[in-house]
Amino acid sequence: MTDIPIVEAFGLTRRDAQRGQVLLQPTSFSLAAGDRVAITGPSGSGKSVFLRALALLDPLDAGRIEWHGKPVSRITMTQYRRNIAYIRQRPAVLEGTVEDNLRYPYTLVAYRDVRFDRERALSFAEQAGRGHDFLDKSAGDLSGGEAQITALIRVLQLAPEVLLLDEPTASLDPESSHAIEALVGAWLASGDAARASVWVSHDPAQAARVSDRHLTMHAGVLSEAARTAALPDLQDDRREGAQ
């Protein structure tokens, strides 16, 4: 396995364009294959700002990002965003069925080289505790948890290298939260080892469950916190996926 990180950020900085307020202090960060990082901190501390900056969804005021040791350029931007996937707290769900939502990315130019795999989508749904009829369910009838599961499957089926999860369970009930955690855990444990995640959470207990490295954010400053250990159920998921 290469020692080059999947993603490495150097001095990322974000300011409020109107007020000039620094939202993200110069931040350097490295994410290697197999890393499971959690970020906690007060509301408004810059967690989402950092995650969106790392996903290159918002313009940087300073700093740069390297992907597999090479700077991300306009030429490689599409591939970078395809592999470094951002999952927001309140996902957009389209009209139609769950399957219609899962098929949507394949209509985009960036994914014209791949095709929708219904069996794979069903497998993801099962990992989240949903039955075979889940794909036929109307998007208008989805609960908040089911909408988030749909959004997550929509991303996972596209085989990204990194998940950037922006409080994906913040408004969900415990059962739905566990389903999201299980789905992400199964994805990390299976297949290619070149996978990693960054999970922003307001819940320290969840941060401990979903990560082995814990960072904190305060007033736009990202800092290392005490290491966390995965709980037994997620450890078992990872071992089973490796078999």
Backbone torsions as a table, in degrees:
resi	resn	phi	psi	omega
1	MET	NA	136.5	-179.4
2	THR	-70.3	150.9	177.0
3	ASP	-87.2	-5.6	179.9
4	ILE	-73.6	127.2	179.8
5	PRO	-62.1	156.1	172.3
6	ILE	-65.0	-49.4	-179.6
7	VAL	-131.5	136.6	174.6
8	GLU	-137.9	128.3	-179.0
9	ALA	-110.3	141.0	-178.6
10	PHE	-126.5	110.7	173.2
11	GLY	60.6	34.7	179.9
12	LEU	-60.5	131.3	-178.9
13	THR	-136.9	136.6	176.9
14	ARG	-133.1	136.5	177.2
15	ARG	-124.5	152.4	171.5
16	ASP	-70.3	120.5	-173.6
17	ALA	-62.7	-31.1	-176.9
18	GLN	-88.5	-44.1	-175.5
19	ARG	-94.5	-15.5	-178.6
20	GLY	77.0	3.8	-179.4
21	GLN	-69.0	137.0	177.6
22	VAL	-77.0	117.9	179.7
23	LEU	-91.3	-32.1	179.4
24	LEU	-136.3	112.6	177.0
25	GLN	-65.7	156.4	-179.5
26	PRO	-47.9	117.4	-170.1
27	THR	-127.2	127.4	173.2
28	SER	-111.7	145.0	-171.1
29	PHE	-159.7	143.5	179.6
30	SER	-131.4	135.7	-179.9
31	LEU	-129.4	115.7	-178.3
32	ALA	-102.0	164.5	176.7
33	ALA	-57.7	133.0	-179.8
34	GLY	90.2	-10.5	179.8
35	ASP	-68.8	139.7	172.5
36	ARG	-128.0	102.4	-173.0
37	VAL	-108.2	137.8	172.6
38	ALA	-118.1	143.7	176.8
39	ILE	-125.3	124.9	175.4
40	THR	-121.2	165.1	179.5
41	GLY	160.7	167.1	-178.8
42	PRO	-63.7	158.6	174.2
43	SER	-60.6	138.1	179.4
44	GLY	80.0	8.7	-177.0
45	SER	-83.1	-11.5	177.7
46	GLY	113.7	7.9	-177.6
47	LYS	-62.1	-50.4	-179.5
48	SER	-67.8	-36.4	177.7
49	VAL	-59.3	-44.2	179.2
50	PHE	-64.3	-45.2	-177.4
51	LEU	-63.2	-42.3	178.9
52	ARG	-67.8	-34.8	176.0
53	ALA	-65.6	-42.1	179.6
54	LEU	-64.8	-32.2	177.8
55	ALA	-80.7	-4.8	-176.6
56	LEU	56.9	40.5	175.5
57	LEU	-90.7	-22.4	177.6
58	ASP	-122.3	148.9	-179.3
59	PRO	-66.4	140.6	177.9
60	LEU	-86.2	141.6	173.4
61	ASP	-86.6	-22.5	175.5
62	ALA	-164.1	161.5	177.3
63	GLY	98.0	176.0	-180.0
64	ARG	-149.7	163.0	178.2
65	ILE	-126.3	136.2	173.6
66	GLU	-112.3	141.7	179.1
67	TRP	-120.3	114.4	-174.4
68	HIS	54.2	41.4	173.6
69	GLY	83.6	2.4	-179.3
70	LYS	-124.0	140.0	179.9
71	PRO	-60.1	140.9	176.0
72	VAL	-77.2	124.5	-178.6
73	SER	-115.8	177.5	176.2
74	ARG	-60.2	-33.8	-178.3
75	ILE	-68.3	-38.3	-176.3
76	THR	-97.2	0.5	-175.6
77	MET	-58.9	-43.9	-178.3
78	THR	-62.1	-44.6	179.3
79	GLN	-67.2	-35.7	177.7
80	TYR	-62.0	-49.3	-178.5
81	ARG	-67.2	-26.5	176.6
82	ARG	-69.6	-32.7	-175.6
83	ASN	-97.6	-22.4	179.1
84	ILE	-110.0	93.1	-167.1
85	ALA	-96.2	129.3	180.0
86	TYR	-100.2	126.5	178.4
87	ILE	-112.8	116.2	-176.7
88	ARG	-91.1	168.0	-174.8
89	GLN	-66.0	-41.6	-179.5
90	ARG	-116.8	96.4	-173.6
91	PRO	-72.9	153.2	174.0
92	ALA	-85.1	127.0	178.0
93	VAL	-118.9	129.9	-177.2
94	LEU	-85.6	163.3	174.6
95	GLU	-66.4	158.1	-179.1
96	GLY	108.2	-153.5	180.0
97	THR	-96.5	173.5	173.5
98	VAL	-58.6	-43.5	179.9
99	GLU	-61.7	-38.5	176.2
100	ASP	-58.2	-40.7	178.3
101	ASN	-65.6	-38.7	-179.6
102	LEU	-71.7	-30.2	179.2
103	ARG	-77.3	-21.8	-173.0
104	TYR	-54.2	-47.3	-177.4
105	PRO	-56.2	-27.8	-177.0
106	TYR	-74.6	-6.7	174.3
107	THR	-86.8	-8.2	-177.4
108	LEU	-88.8	149.5	-177.6
109	VAL	-58.7	-37.0	-176.1
110	ALA	-62.7	-21.3	-176.6
111	TYR	-119.7	25.6	-178.2
112	ARG	-71.1	-11.8	-179.1
113	ASP	-89.7	-1.8	-179.0
114	VAL	-129.4	160.5	-178.4
115	ARG	-124.9	152.7	178.6
116	PHE	-63.7	131.9	179.4
117	ASP	-115.7	102.0	-174.8
118	ARG	-64.3	-38.9	180.0
119	GLU	-63.8	-38.5	178.2
120	ARG	-66.3	-41.2	178.2
121	ALA	-62.6	-40.6	177.6
122	LEU	-63.6	-37.0	178.4
123	SER	-63.0	-43.5	176.4
124	PHE	-61.8	-41.7	179.8
125	ALA	-61.3	-40.5	178.6
126	GLU	-64.7	-39.0	178.3
127	GLN	-63.0	-25.3	177.5
128	ALA	-93.9	10.3	176.9
129	GLY	78.6	22.7	-179.7
130	ARG	-108.6	147.9	-177.3
131	GLY	-82.3	178.3	-177.2
132	HIS	-66.1	-19.7	-180.0
133	ASP	-84.4	-1.3	-177.4
134	PHE	-60.9	-39.4	-177.7
135	LEU	-66.7	-21.3	-179.7
136	ASP	-89.3	-5.6	-175.9
137	LYS	-71.2	142.0	178.3
138	SER	-69.1	135.3	179.7
139	ALA	-60.8	-30.3	179.8
140	GLY	-68.8	-17.1	-179.1
141	ASP	-99.2	3.1	-176.5
142	LEU	-75.8	139.8	170.2
143	SER	-74.8	172.7	177.6
144	GLY	-59.5	-39.9	178.9
145	GLY	-66.6	-40.8	179.6
146	GLU	-68.0	-35.1	176.6
147	ALA	-64.5	-39.9	179.1
148	GLN	-69.2	-38.7	175.7
149	ILE	-60.8	-43.5	177.9
150	THR	-59.5	-46.7	-179.9
151	ALA	-62.7	-38.2	-179.4
152	LEU	-69.5	-43.8	176.7
153	ILE	-61.6	-38.8	179.5
154	ARG	-57.6	-33.8	177.8
155	VAL	-83.7	-46.6	-175.4
156	LEU	-60.7	-36.3	-178.7
157	GLN	-63.5	-18.5	-178.6
158	LEU	-89.8	3.8	173.4
159	ALA	57.4	57.2	174.8
160	PRO	-72.6	166.1	174.5
161	GLU	-89.4	-32.8	-173.8
162	VAL	-134.1	138.2	170.7
163	LEU	-107.3	127.5	172.5
164	LEU	-109.4	103.2	-170.4
165	LEU	-103.8	112.9	-174.6
166	ASP	-97.6	85.4	-178.3
167	GLU	47.8	57.1	-174.4
168	PRO	-68.4	-15.4	-178.2
169	THR	-115.2	13.6	-171.4
170	ALA	-58.8	-35.2	-175.8
171	SER	-109.3	15.7	-173.0
172	LEU	-102.6	157.8	175.3
173	ASP	-74.1	163.1	-176.9
174	PRO	-55.9	-39.8	-179.3
175	GLU	-63.6	-44.5	179.0
176	SER	-67.0	-38.7	178.2
177	SER	-60.7	-43.5	178.9
178	HIS	-63.7	-38.2	179.4
179	ALA	-63.0	-41.6	178.1
180	ILE	-64.7	-45.7	179.0
181	GLU	-60.6	-42.8	-179.2
182	ALA	-64.5	-40.2	-179.0
183	LEU	-66.0	-44.1	177.8
184	VAL	-66.2	-41.7	178.9
185	GLY	-61.6	-41.3	178.5
186	ALA	-65.9	-39.4	178.8
187	TRP	-63.3	-43.5	179.9
188	LEU	-65.6	-33.4	-174.3
189	ALA	-82.3	-17.9	-173.7
190	SER	-106.3	160.2	170.9
191	GLY	69.1	-142.9	-174.4
192	ASP	-62.8	136.7	178.7
193	ALA	-71.7	-18.1	-177.4
194	ALA	-79.3	60.5	177.7
195	ARG	-132.3	150.4	180.0
196	ALA	-156.9	164.7	179.9
197	SER	-143.4	150.2	169.9
198	VAL	-126.8	119.4	-172.7
199	TRP	-118.4	112.3	174.0
200	VAL	-84.7	129.3	-177.5
201	SER	-144.1	149.1	173.5
202	HIS	-92.8	-3.0	-172.8
203	ASP	-111.6	108.4	-179.9
204	PRO	-57.8	-34.9	179.5
205	ALA	-65.7	-42.0	176.8
206	GLN	-65.0	-41.8	178.6
207	ALA	-55.8	-39.0	178.2
208	ALA	-67.0	-36.8	-178.2
209	ARG	-69.7	-38.1	-168.3
210	VAL	-100.4	5.0	-174.6
211	SER	-141.0	163.5	168.3
212	ASP	-121.7	5.5	175.5
213	ARG	-142.9	128.1	-173.5
214	HIS	-119.1	123.0	175.0
215	LEU	-114.0	156.4	175.6
216	THR	-124.4	150.9	178.6
217	MET	-123.0	127.7	176.5
218	HIS	-139.8	122.4	176.8
219	ALA	50.7	42.4	176.1
220	GLY	80.3	8.0	-179.4
221	VAL	-111.5	123.3	179.5
222	LEU	-94.4	127.0	-176.5
223	SER	-132.2	154.0	176.4
224	GLU	-77.0	138.0	175.3
225	ALA	-113.6	-176.0	179.6
226	ALA	-63.8	145.7	177.2
227	ARG	-64.7	146.3	177.9
228	THR	-116.5	155.3	178.2
229	ALA	-113.4	139.7	179.4
230	ALA	-66.9	143.6	175.9
231	LEU	-70.1	158.3	-173.8
232	PRO	-54.6	-39.3	-175.3
233	ASP	-64.8	-37.4	178.3
234	LEU	-74.8	-33.8	175.8
235	GLN	-62.1	-41.7	178.4
236	ASP	-63.1	-40.9	178.8
237	ASP	-59.1	-42.9	-178.2
238	ARG	-66.4	-40.5	179.9
239	ARG	-66.4	-42.8	-178.8
240	GLU	-64.0	-37.2	-179.3
241	GLY	-68.9	-24.8	-178.5
242	ALA	-82.6	-12.5	-177.0
243	GLN	-80.9	NA	NA
